[in-house]
Amino acid sequence: MDPQQNELTVGELARRSGVPASTVRFYERQGLIHSRRTGGNQRRYARDTLRRVAFVRASQRLGIRLAEIREALSLLPLGRTPTQEDWARVSGGWHGELTLRIELLLKLRDKLTDCIGCGCLSLDGCALINPCDVLGDAGPGACGLSAAPGGVSYEASTVSNAS
């Protein structure tokens, strides 16, 4: 079978992956997926691009930034469909960061009432985000909220020092 007959158009990839065609083109511009161009300058995607798009979507849902996703995808082979071992190697690199995020979310869940009552999360009483008022020198307001995806700071020092 001709490998080109097994390729997907932008519309087919979009329909099969559940993302709009504009998202497919955006992912390509960002270097997350790759296509070849036909003689008529139309994009054609290898079938394994479906897995790459699924990986990008799942990673984004976890709050992983596109630059980190691109870096991880660059570790995958381009000339063949990635194996389960390839995917495990790529996603395994995020284990530590995801563990930190989970720890912070659990602490946030358990102390949510205190955090809502605090308001700005930079008071000396906030053991979750600002133990020992370390953010007091950074300025007024919720300076710890915008450092990470989803608006929650999850620096290792914050998570490990919070009680």
Secondary structure, 3 states (H helix, E strand, C coil): CCHHHHCECHHHHHHHHCCCHHHHHHHHHCCCCCCEECCCCCEEECCCHHHHHHHHHHHHHCCCCHHHHHHHHCCCCCCCCCCHHHHHHHHHCCHHHHHHHHHHHHHHHHCHHHHHHHCCCCCCCCCCCCHHHHHHHHCCCCCCCCCCHHHCCCCHHHHHHCC
